[in-house]
Amino acid sequence: MLLSTQRYSGANTLNNNSMFAMKLHGHSKYQQQSLRANNPISYLIIE
């Protein structure tokens, strides 16, 4: 399980496409503190 402790990491839009980025890390409950990821997530905005 990866999670983010940041409220807001960043967002951008271009030609009705949005991309959100966040820093993810492992959960201490599962001894995954060393897992790290910068994960961009893309969304398509339909109007």
C-alpha positions as CSV (number, residue, x, y, z in Angstrom):
1,M,0.0,0.0,0.0
2,L,1.3,3.4,-1.0
3,L,-0.1,6.6,0.5
4,S,0.5,10.4,0.4
5,T,0.6,12.6,3.5
6,Q,0.6,15.8,1.4
7,R,-2.7,17.8,1.1
8,Y,-2.0,19.1,-2.4
9,S,1.0,18.2,-4.6
10,G,0.4,19.9,-7.9
11,A,-1.9,20.0,-11.0
12,N,-1.7,21.2,-14.5
13,T,-4.1,21.3,-17.5
14,L,-3.4,21.3,-21.2
15,N,-5.9,20.9,-24.0
16,N,-8.7,19.7,-21.6
17,N,-6.3,17.1,-20.1
18,S,-5.4,17.3,-16.4
19,M,-2.4,15.8,-14.6
20,F,-2.0,15.5,-10.9
21,A,1.2,14.6,-9.2
22,M,1.9,13.4,-5.7
23,K,4.7,11.9,-3.7
24,L,3.8,8.4,-2.4
25,H,5.4,6.4,0.3
26,G,4.9,3.0,2.0
27,H,2.8,2.5,5.2
28,S,4.7,1.8,8.4
29,K,2.1,-0.8,9.4
30,Y,3.4,-3.0,6.6
31,Q,7.1,-2.2,7.1
32,Q,7.2,-0.4,3.8
33,Q,8.7,3.0,4.9
34,S,11.5,2.7,2.3
35,L,9.1,2.4,-0.6
36,R,8.9,5.8,-2.4
37,A,7.3,6.9,-5.7
38,N,6.6,10.1,-7.6
39,N,3.3,9.1,-9.3
40,P,1.7,11.3,-12.0
41,I,-1.9,10.6,-12.5
42,S,-3.6,11.8,-15.7
43,Y,-7.3,12.6,-16.1
44,L,-9.4,13.6,-19.1
45,I,-11.8,16.5,-18.5
46,I,-15.0,16.1,-20.5
47,E,-17.1,19.2,-20.7
